[in-house]
Amino acid sequence: MTTAASVTKDWIASLLPQGGYTNIRFSTRDPEVIVADHPTRPNITLRARPELGLITVVHSWRLKKPGWGGEKDLLVVFNKANSTSWYDTFYRDNEGDLIVSSYITIADGLSEQNVLQHLDREASSFRETINVSELVKWMP
């Protein structure tokens, strides 16, 4: 167990190998951001945000560009993904990439197991959501 004040980028990075994450590194653009790869799950970007009481988790992928009239179809898919997901929020950034975000609330007593369970549940939910919403059809 930990106190909210002890949740740091180093603490988060140290527990990721237990969840099967590899190539754990700090972003060159923002050294507060942790980037980690996983062989069977989406790769993640995490950031401790103690001032907000959160650990943010973000994934991003390129999407196929919608063809003529395809923007509406893609919007329907995003709406369906967001209406069925318990853990994630799905949206497009300015470049048209898929961004999937979630967060973990930082509180006294947050354990390594709590963080790893969130990442497990999120990965499972993500796979189900992209299939049910048909978002997978838009991913190259």
ChimeraX attribute file (.defattr): number of C-alpha atoms within 10 A of each C-alpha:
attribute: neighborCount
match mode: 1-to-1
recipient: residues
	/A:1	11
	/A:2	14
	/A:3	12
	/A:4	16
	/A:5	12
	/A:6	14
	/A:7	21
	/A:8	16
	/A:9	18
	/A:10	13
	/A:11	13
	/A:12	18
	/A:13	19
	/A:14	12
	/A:15	16
	/A:16	20
	/A:17	16
	/A:18	11
	/A:19	15
	/A:20	14
	/A:21	19
	/A:22	15
	/A:23	11
	/A:24	17
	/A:25	14
	/A:26	19
	/A:27	13
	/A:28	10
	/A:29	7
	/A:30	9
	/A:31	11
	/A:32	16
	/A:33	19
	/A:34	21
	/A:35	22
	/A:36	21
	/A:37	18
	/A:38	16
	/A:39	9
	/A:40	9
	/A:41	16
	/A:42	17
	/A:43	17
	/A:44	20
	/A:45	20
	/A:46	22
	/A:47	22
	/A:48	23
	/A:49	18
	/A:50	16
	/A:51	8
	/A:52	10
	/A:53	16
	/A:54	18
	/A:55	20
	/A:56	18
	/A:57	21
	/A:58	18
	/A:59	17
	/A:60	18
	/A:61	15
	/A:62	14
	/A:63	18
	/A:64	13
	/A:65	14
	/A:66	13
	/A:67	9
	/A:68	7
	/A:69	8
	/A:70	11
	/A:71	12
	/A:72	11
	/A:73	11
	/A:74	18
	/A:75	13
	/A:76	15
	/A:77	21
	/A:78	20
	/A:79	14
	/A:80	18
	/A:81	24
	/A:82	19
	/A:83	14
	/A:84	17
	/A:85	18
	/A:86	14
	/A:87	19
	/A:88	23
	/A:89	19
	/A:90	24
	/A:91	17
	/A:92	16
	/A:93	10
	/A:94	6
	/A:95	8
	/A:96	14
	/A:97	16
	/A:98	21
	/A:99	17
	/A:100	19
	/A:101	19
	/A:102	19
	/A:103	22
	/A:104	18
	/A:105	16
	/A:106	23
	/A:107	15
	/A:108	13
	/A:109	11
	/A:110	17
	/A:111	16
	/A:112	17
	/A:113	13
	/A:114	14
	/A:115	19
	/A:116	18
	/A:117	13
	/A:118	15
	/A:119	21
	/A:120	14
	/A:121	12
	/A:122	22
	/A:123	18
	/A:124	13
	/A:125	16
	/A:126	23
	/A:127	13
	/A:128	15
	/A:129	22
	/A:130	22
	/A:131	12
	/A:132	15
	/A:133	19
	/A:134	17
	/A:135	19
	/A:136	14
	/A:137	13
	/A:138	15
	/A:139	14
	/A:140	9
